Every structure is written in C-alpha cells, then in structure tokens.
Amino acid sequence: MLLLLINISFGSVTIPFKEVINSLTGGEASKSTWEYIIINYRLPKAITAILVGMGLSISGLLMQTLFRNPLAGPDVLGLSSGASLSVAFVILGAGLLPPFLSSIFLSPYGLVLASTFGSFVVLIAVLLVSQKLRDTMAILIVGLMFSSFTNAFVNILTYFSTAEQLQKFAFWSMGNLGNLSWMSIILLSICVSIGLLLGLVNVKPLNTLLLGENYARSLGLNYKRTRLIILFTTSILTGSITAFAGPIAFIGLAIPHIAKLLFQTSNHSVLYWSTLLLGASVMLICDVVSQMPGMEITLPINAITSLIGAPVVVWLLVRKRKMMN
C-alpha cells in the first residue's frame, strides 16, 4: 500500500501524500489538476503495474516448478513471441492487409487484438503438442523453437520496414504500463484474476512436482492434467499481460528466485503469496524509477526492470553463497 501511494505521488509533478489519500478515499484534491492526474493517469498506471507484477511473477514460478529449471520464465512457451509476431504484422506490414482488416487493427484496440490473436495461436499449438508429448522438457524445447520461428519472421518484417514503422514497433516492444483505459484495465484484471485463481488451486500439486514426475505419479497426481492446467494458466497470464502492456522482461524470471532466497523455503503455500506480493512491489518500484520523479521524461519500463532486477538477484545469490560457506 505504501508503494502504491509512492507510485501515485511521484512523477513529473509531485503530489503530496495527503492529497493522494484524499483523492483515493472519495474526497477531492485541493487542485483540480492533481485530481485529474491521479484518477485518469497515475491510478490506472499503478493498477496495471500491480497486475503485471503479480501475473508475470506467478507465471515464472509455475514454469520453473513445472520444468524444474531455474532459467524458465513465462516466455518459454513462445507466447510473447507469438504476440510480437502479430503486432509486427500489424505495425510493420499493415500495407499488406486488406483495407477492412487494416482499419480494425489500426484502431485503438488493434494492437491488443493482434497480440491476443498471436498469443492464442501459439497457446493452441503448445497445448496440442503437450497432448502428444509425455516428456515435459520436450515441451520446453518446442516453446523455444516457436520463439525462434516467430522471431525469424519478425526480423524479416523489420528488414523491409520504414524508420517510422520500426520506431513504433520498438516502442511497443519496450513495454508500456500507461495509456490503458479503465475498460482495458477491467479486462486485464479479469484475465489475471482467473490465472491467479488457477495458480492458487494448484499449490499442492506444485509441491508434489518438486519431488519429480515419477514420484508425483506414485502419490496419485494426475500429471498430464496438472501439466495442462499449469500451461493454460501461464498462457492466460502471459498472453493477456503481453496484449495490454507489451512484453515485460525480468519480472517472471527473477521474482520467484528472490522470493525463495528471502523466505528460504520451497513450500508453494508460502512461495505463491510471497511471489505475488514481491512481483507487485517490484513492479511499482520500477514504475516509480521509470517516471523519473521531477523530470518530464519517462524511461522504458523494460530497461528499468532489467537494470534494477539483475543486480539484485546477483547480490542475493552471492549473499546466499557466503552464508552457506
């Protein structure tokens, strides 16, 4: 809650905490401009940051547990790459689309529709493949191959694009927590809530998966169904967040590690909630830094998540190593 207030208070225009609290509790700020900034810009941005942080961090936890791989993240299934390919087609290849499709995809919700469509196509492909493959690691490899395949198409489109098209696509790929309407935030909230609820339901199966696939089966776990639910949950979270906020780096990969190092446990009943809260908190901090308080410029959120996150994870790992020695 404190980070939420800090996030709303700081920016190019600094608003006192008291005014923020008055505005959020049904009162009015002493200046109408402050009221407008809080309600129409900073509050939606802060809510988006919380949703993105929670969704991506839980996705990373699910993927790392399922694949038993510390480097697995929410993008290993290729969903972000599928979304990027669809958005690249819209931005970089809009001239190749029929006029009626071009008008739809160039509308305010065009990039969201394109991103959702790309993520959905990859989701269906991954789920179909998962039904055919028994080896979970093979699904990881398939996801990486989907990423390579779609990235190749994006590179081809990039090569034949104009400077203006490239700039627009580059801005989308940097991620953006702002500019979401309240209707977009409601849709994103519904998708993230469904994903988080499915993740919470699977806390016990996740603990069982830590023991290995064969041991989990011996305990009566329906491994194939559990794997399908986890893949579907990650797809809902990653796909919806990428659609509305663009591809956000680091959060899904690093937050689960930070939670494990801070709380010294592998119990998902603890890790689920700690990862959830840490993801939201770190995302709010990164958003505050990206707004460059007191300055007019706003830095790309992807750059901030990596700049802040990577050194923190390295420091925690080194500190853990020293404590063990």
ZATOR-303617 format. One record per residue (C-alpha): residue number from 1; residue in three letters; z, x negated, y negated. Coordinates in nm, 2 decimals. Layout:
residues N
NUM, Ala, Z, X, Y $
...
This chain:
residues 325
1, Met, 0.00, 0.00, 0.00 $
2, Leu, 0.08, -0.29, -0.24 $
3, Leu, -0.26, -0.45, -0.16 $
4, Leu, -0.43, -0.11, -0.23 $
5, Leu, -0.26, -0.09, -0.57 $
6, Ile, -0.36, -0.46, -0.65 $
7, Asn, -0.72, -0.39, -0.54 $
8, Ile, -0.75, -0.09, -0.77 $
9, Ser, -0.57, -0.26, -1.06 $
10, Phe, -0.76, -0.58, -1.08 $
11, Gly, -1.13, -0.62, -1.17 $
12, Ser, -1.34, -0.69, -1.48 $
13, Val, -1.10, -0.45, -1.66 $
14, Thr, -0.73, -0.49, -1.56 $
15, Ile, -0.54, -0.16, -1.53 $
16, Pro, -0.16, -0.16, -1.53 $
17, Phe, 0.01, -0.06, -1.20 $
18, Lys, 0.18, 0.23, -1.37 $
19, Glu, -0.15, 0.38, -1.48 $
20, Val, -0.29, 0.34, -1.13 $
21, Ile, 0.01, 0.51, -0.97 $
22, Asn, -0.01, 0.80, -1.23 $
23, Ser, -0.38, 0.85, -1.16 $
24, Leu, -0.34, 0.84, -0.78 $
25, Thr, -0.04, 1.08, -0.78 $
26, Gly, -0.21, 1.36, -0.96 $
27, Gly, -0.13, 1.25, -1.32 $
28, Glu, -0.36, 1.11, -1.58 $
29, Ala, -0.40, 0.76, -1.71 $
30, Ser, -0.34, 0.70, -2.08 $
31, Lys, -0.71, 0.61, -2.12 $
32, Ser, -0.99, 0.83, -2.00 $
33, Thr, -1.20, 0.52, -1.92 $
34, Trp, -0.93, 0.39, -1.69 $
35, Glu, -0.92, 0.73, -1.52 $
36, Tyr, -1.29, 0.72, -1.47 $
37, Ile, -1.29, 0.36, -1.33 $
38, Ile, -1.01, 0.44, -1.09 $
39, Ile, -1.13, 0.77, -0.94 $
40, Asn, -1.51, 0.71, -0.95 $
41, Tyr, -1.54, 0.34, -0.87 $
42, Arg, -1.23, 0.15, -0.76 $
43, Leu, -1.06, 0.40, -0.53 $
44, Pro, -1.38, 0.47, -0.32 $
45, Lys, -1.44, 0.09, -0.30 $
46, Ala, -1.08, 0.03, -0.18 $
47, Ile, -1.10, 0.31, 0.08 $
48, Thr, -1.43, 0.16, 0.20 $
49, Ala, -1.27, -0.18, 0.23 $
50, Ile, -0.98, -0.04, 0.44 $
51, Leu, -1.22, 0.15, 0.67 $
52, Val, -1.45, -0.16, 0.71 $
53, Gly, -1.15, -0.39, 0.78 $
54, Met, -0.99, -0.16, 1.04 $
55, Gly, -1.32, -0.07, 1.22 $
56, Leu, -1.46, -0.43, 1.24 $
57, Ser, -1.13, -0.59, 1.34 $
58, Ile, -1.07, -0.33, 1.62 $
59, Ser, -1.43, -0.38, 1.74 $
60, Gly, -1.37, -0.75, 1.76 $
61, Leu, -1.05, -0.70, 1.96 $
62, Leu, -1.23, -0.47, 2.21 $
63, Met, -1.52, -0.72, 2.25 $
64, Gln, -1.30, -1.02, 2.30 $
65, Thr, -1.09, -0.84, 2.56 $
66, Leu, -1.39, -0.69, 2.75 $
67, Phe, -1.59, -1.01, 2.77 $
68, Arg, -1.28, -1.23, 2.78 $
69, Asn, -1.45, -1.45, 2.53 $
70, Pro, -1.27, -1.57, 2.21 $
71, Leu, -1.61, -1.60, 2.03 $
72, Ala, -1.72, -1.24, 2.10 $
73, Gly, -1.74, -1.02, 1.79 $
74, Pro, -1.86, -0.67, 1.70 $
75, Asp, -2.21, -0.80, 1.65 $
76, Val, -2.26, -0.94, 2.00 $
77, Leu, -2.42, -0.62, 2.12 $
78, Gly, -2.70, -0.67, 1.87 $
79, Leu, -2.62, -0.35, 1.67 $
80, Ser, -2.61, -0.53, 1.34 $
81, Ser, -2.94, -0.70, 1.42 $
82, Gly, -3.09, -0.36, 1.51 $
83, Ala, -2.97, -0.22, 1.17 $
84, Ser, -3.11, -0.53, 0.99 $
85, Leu, -3.45, -0.48, 1.15 $
86, Ser, -3.47, -0.12, 1.05 $
87, Val, -3.36, -0.19, 0.69 $
88, Ala, -3.61, -0.48, 0.68 $
89, Phe, -3.89, -0.25, 0.79 $
90, Val, -3.79, -0.01, 0.50 $
91, Ile, -3.74, -0.27, 0.23 $
92, Leu, -4.00, -0.53, 0.33 $
93, Gly, -4.26, -0.31, 0.50 $
94, Ala, -4.23, 0.01, 0.30 $
95, Gly, -4.60, -0.01, 0.22 $
96, Leu, -4.69, 0.02, 0.59 $
97, Leu, -4.51, 0.35, 0.63 $
98, Pro, -4.68, 0.69, 0.59 $
99, Pro, -4.61, 0.84, 0.24 $
100, Phe, -4.37, 1.12, 0.36 $
101, Leu, -4.16, 0.86, 0.56 $
102, Ser, -4.17, 0.62, 0.27 $
103, Ser, -4.03, 0.88, 0.04 $
104, Ile, -3.75, 0.96, 0.28 $
105, Phe, -3.64, 0.61, 0.35 $
106, Leu, -3.67, 0.51, -0.02 $
107, Ser, -3.42, 0.79, -0.11 $
108, Pro, -3.05, 0.70, -0.19 $
109, Tyr, -2.96, 0.76, 0.17 $
110, Gly, -3.27, 0.58, 0.30 $
111, Leu, -3.11, 0.25, 0.39 $
112, Val, -2.82, 0.43, 0.56 $
113, Leu, -3.07, 0.64, 0.77 $
114, Ala, -3.27, 0.33, 0.86 $
115, Ser, -2.96, 0.13, 0.95 $
116, Thr, -2.82, 0.41, 1.16 $
117, Phe, -3.15, 0.45, 1.34 $
118, Gly, -3.18, 0.08, 1.42 $
119, Ser, -2.82, 0.07, 1.55 $
120, Phe, -2.87, 0.38, 1.76 $
121, Val, -3.18, 0.25, 1.93 $
122, Val, -3.00, -0.08, 2.02 $
123, Leu, -2.70, 0.12, 2.14 $
124, Ile, -2.91, 0.33, 2.37 $
125, Ala, -3.08, 0.02, 2.51 $
126, Val, -2.74, -0.16, 2.56 $
127, Leu, -2.59, 0.15, 2.73 $
128, Leu, -2.89, 0.18, 2.96 $
129, Val, -2.87, -0.18, 3.05 $
130, Ser, -2.50, -0.16, 3.11 $
131, Gln, -2.56, 0.11, 3.37 $
132, Lys, -2.78, -0.13, 3.57 $
133, Leu, -2.58, -0.45, 3.54 $
134, Arg, -2.25, -0.50, 3.72 $
135, Asp, -2.18, -0.83, 3.55 $
136, Thr, -2.01, -0.79, 3.21 $
137, Met, -2.12, -1.14, 3.10 $
138, Ala, -2.48, -1.03, 3.16 $
139, Ile, -2.44, -0.75, 2.90 $
140, Leu, -2.32, -1.01, 2.65 $
141, Ile, -2.63, -1.22, 2.71 $
142, Val, -2.85, -0.91, 2.68 $
143, Gly, -2.69, -0.83, 2.35 $
144, Leu, -2.76, -1.18, 2.22 $
145, Met, -3.12, -1.15, 2.34 $
146, Phe, -3.15, -0.82, 2.14 $
147, Ser, -3.02, -1.01, 1.84 $
148, Ser, -3.27, -1.29, 1.88 $
149, Phe, -3.56, -1.05, 1.94 $
150, Thr, -3.49, -0.84, 1.63 $
151, Asn, -3.42, -1.15, 1.41 $
152, Ala, -3.77, -1.27, 1.51 $
153, Phe, -3.92, -0.95, 1.37 $
154, Val, -3.71, -0.98, 1.05 $
155, Asn, -3.83, -1.34, 1.00 $
156, Ile, -4.19, -1.22, 1.04 $
157, Leu, -4.15, -0.94, 0.78 $
158, Thr, -3.97, -1.18, 0.55 $
159, Tyr, -4.26, -1.43, 0.56 $
160, Phe, -4.51, -1.17, 0.44 $
161, Ser, -4.28, -1.01, 0.17 $
162, Thr, -4.28, -1.04, -0.21 $
163, Ala, -4.00, -1.20, -0.40 $
164, Glu, -3.87, -0.86, -0.52 $
165, Gln, -3.85, -0.73, -0.16 $
166, Leu, -3.68, -1.04, -0.04 $
167, Gln, -3.42, -1.02, -0.31 $
168, Lys, -3.34, -0.66, -0.23 $
169, Phe, -3.31, -0.73, 0.14 $
170, Ala, -3.09, -1.04, 0.06 $
171, Phe, -2.85, -0.82, -0.14 $
172, Trp, -2.82, -0.57, 0.14 $
173, Ser, -2.75, -0.85, 0.40 $
174, Met, -2.47, -0.98, 0.18 $
175, Gly, -2.27, -0.66, 0.23 $
176, Asn, -2.15, -0.42, -0.03 $
177, Leu, -1.83, -0.21, -0.04 $
178, Gly, -1.92, -0.03, -0.37 $
179, Asn, -2.17, 0.23, -0.47 $
180, Leu, -2.07, 0.48, -0.19 $
181, Ser, -2.04, 0.84, -0.29 $
182, Trp, -1.74, 1.05, -0.17 $
183, Met, -1.97, 1.22, 0.08 $
184, Ser, -2.07, 0.89, 0.22 $
185, Ile, -1.70, 0.78, 0.25 $
186, Ile, -1.62, 1.11, 0.43 $
187, Leu, -1.90, 1.05, 0.68 $
188, Leu, -1.79, 0.69, 0.73 $
189, Ser, -1.42, 0.80, 0.77 $
190, Ile, -1.52, 1.05, 1.04 $
191, Cys, -1.71, 0.78, 1.24 $
192, Val, -1.44, 0.52, 1.20 $
193, Ser, -1.17, 0.77, 1.29 $
194, Ile, -1.35, 0.86, 1.62 $
195, Gly, -1.39, 0.50, 1.71 $
196, Leu, -1.03, 0.41, 1.63 $
197, Leu, -0.91, 0.70, 1.83 $
198, Leu, -1.12, 0.60, 2.13 $
199, Gly, -0.98, 0.24, 2.10 $
200, Leu, -0.62, 0.37, 2.09 $
201, Val, -0.68, 0.58, 2.40 $
202, Asn, -0.80, 0.26, 2.58 $
203, Val, -0.49, 0.04, 2.50 $
204, Lys, -0.36, 0.05, 2.86 $
205, Pro, -0.70, -0.02, 3.02 $
206, Leu, -0.74, -0.31, 2.78 $
207, Asn, -0.41, -0.46, 2.90 $
208, Thr, -0.53, -0.42, 3.26 $
209, Leu, -0.86, -0.60, 3.18 $
210, Leu, -0.67, -0.91, 3.07 $
211, Leu, -0.59, -0.96, 3.44 $
212, Gly, -0.96, -0.99, 3.54 $
213, Glu, -1.22, -0.74, 3.66 $
214, Asn, -1.13, -0.76, 4.03 $
215, Tyr, -0.75, -0.72, 3.97 $
216, Ala, -0.82, -0.43, 3.73 $
217, Arg, -1.02, -0.25, 4.00 $
218, Ser, -0.74, -0.31, 4.25 $
219, Leu, -0.50, -0.14, 4.02 $
220, Gly, -0.72, 0.17, 4.02 $
221, Leu, -0.90, 0.12, 3.69 $
222, Asn, -1.25, 0.28, 3.68 $
223, Tyr, -1.40, -0.04, 3.54 $
224, Lys, -1.75, 0.09, 3.49 $
225, Arg, -1.64, 0.40, 3.29 $
226, Thr, -1.39, 0.19, 3.09 $
227, Arg, -1.66, -0.07, 3.00 $
228, Leu, -1.89, 0.21, 2.89 $
229, Ile, -1.63, 0.37, 2.67 $
230, Ile, -1.55, 0.03, 2.51 $
231, Leu, -1.91, -0.04, 2.44 $
232, Phe, -1.96, 0.31, 2.30 $
233, Thr, -1.65, 0.27, 2.08 $
234, Thr, -1.77, -0.06, 1.94 $
235, Ser, -2.11, 0.08, 1.88 $
236, Ile, -1.97, 0.37, 1.67 $
237, Leu, -1.75, 0.15, 1.46 $
238, Thr, -2.00, -0.14, 1.41 $
239, Gly, -2.31, 0.09, 1.37 $
240, Ser, -2.15, 0.32, 1.11 $
241, Ile, -2.00, 0.04, 0.91 $
242, Thr, -2.32, -0.16, 0.90 $
243, Ala, -2.51, 0.15, 0.80 $
244, Phe, -2.29, 0.22, 0.49 $
245, Ala, -2.16, -0.12, 0.39 $
246, Gly, -2.42, -0.37, 0.54 $
247, Pro, -2.34, -0.65, 0.78 $
248, Ile, -1.99, -0.79, 0.71 $
249, Ala, -1.92, -1.13, 0.85 $
250, Phe, -1.60, -1.29, 0.99 $
251, Ile, -1.36, -0.99, 1.00 $
252, Gly, -1.44, -0.88, 1.35 $
253, Leu, -1.43, -1.23, 1.49 $
254, Ala, -1.13, -1.37, 1.33 $
255, Ile, -0.87, -1.09, 1.26 $
256, Pro, -0.79, -1.04, 1.63 $
257, His, -0.71, -1.42, 1.66 $
258, Ile, -0.49, -1.41, 1.35 $
259, Ala, -0.30, -1.11, 1.50 $
260, Lys, -0.25, -1.29, 1.83 $
261, Leu, -0.13, -1.61, 1.66 $
262, Leu, 0.11, -1.43, 1.42 $
263, Phe, 0.26, -1.19, 1.67 $
264, Gln, 0.25, -1.42, 1.98 $
265, Thr, 0.15, -1.15, 2.22 $
266, Ser, -0.14, -1.03, 2.43 $
267, Asn, 0.00, -0.68, 2.46 $
268, His, -0.26, -0.44, 2.31 $
269, Ser, 0.00, -0.18, 2.22 $
270, Val, 0.11, -0.44, 1.96 $
271, Leu, -0.22, -0.61, 1.90 $
272, Tyr, -0.40, -0.28, 1.83 $
273, Trp, -0.18, -0.18, 1.53 $
274, Ser, -0.14, -0.54, 1.40 $
275, Thr, -0.51, -0.60, 1.41 $
276, Leu, -0.57, -0.26, 1.24 $
277, Leu, -0.33, -0.34, 0.95 $
278, Leu, -0.44, -0.70, 0.92 $
279, Gly, -0.80, -0.61, 0.91 $
280, Ala, -0.75, -0.36, 0.63 $
281, Ser, -0.52, -0.60, 0.44 $
282, Val, -0.75, -0.90, 0.46 $
283, Met, -1.05, -0.69, 0.36 $
284, Leu, -0.86, -0.56, 0.05 $
285, Ile, -0.77, -0.92, -0.04 $
286, Cys, -1.13, -1.03, 0.00 $
287, Asp, -1.25, -0.75, -0.22 $
288, Val, -1.00, -0.84, -0.50 $
289, Val, -1.13, -1.20, -0.49 $
290, Ser, -1.49, -1.09, -0.49 $
291, Gln, -1.43, -0.88, -0.80 $
292, Met, -1.33, -1.20, -0.99 $
293, Pro, -1.05, -1.04, -1.20 $
294, Gly, -1.10, -1.07, -1.57 $
295, Met, -1.47, -1.16, -1.53 $
296, Glu, -1.79, -0.95, -1.54 $
297, Ile, -1.94, -1.08, -1.22 $
298, Thr, -1.89, -0.97, -0.86 $
299, Leu, -1.94, -1.21, -0.57 $
300, Pro, -2.10, -1.11, -0.24 $
301, Ile, -1.82, -0.98, 0.00 $
302, Asn, -1.97, -1.17, 0.29 $
303, Ala, -1.93, -1.50, 0.12 $
304, Ile, -1.56, -1.42, 0.04 $
305, Thr, -1.47, -1.31, 0.39 $
306, Ser, -1.60, -1.64, 0.53 $
307, Leu, -1.46, -1.86, 0.26 $
308, Ile, -1.11, -1.71, 0.29 $
309, Gly, -1.11, -1.64, 0.66 $
310, Ala, -1.24, -1.95, 0.83 $
311, Pro, -0.98, -2.19, 0.68 $
312, Val, -0.70, -1.95, 0.76 $
313, Val, -0.80, -1.93, 1.13 $
314, Val, -0.84, -2.31, 1.15 $
315, Trp, -0.49, -2.36, 0.98 $
316, Leu, -0.33, -2.11, 1.22 $
317, Leu, -0.49, -2.28, 1.53 $
318, Val, -0.38, -2.63, 1.41 $
319, Arg, -0.03, -2.50, 1.34 $
320, Lys, 0.00, -2.34, 1.68 $
321, Arg, -0.11, -2.66, 1.84 $
322, Lys, 0.16, -2.86, 1.65 $
323, Met, 0.42, -2.61, 1.76 $
324, Met, 0.32, -2.64, 2.12 $
325, Asn, 0.34, -3.02, 2.10 $
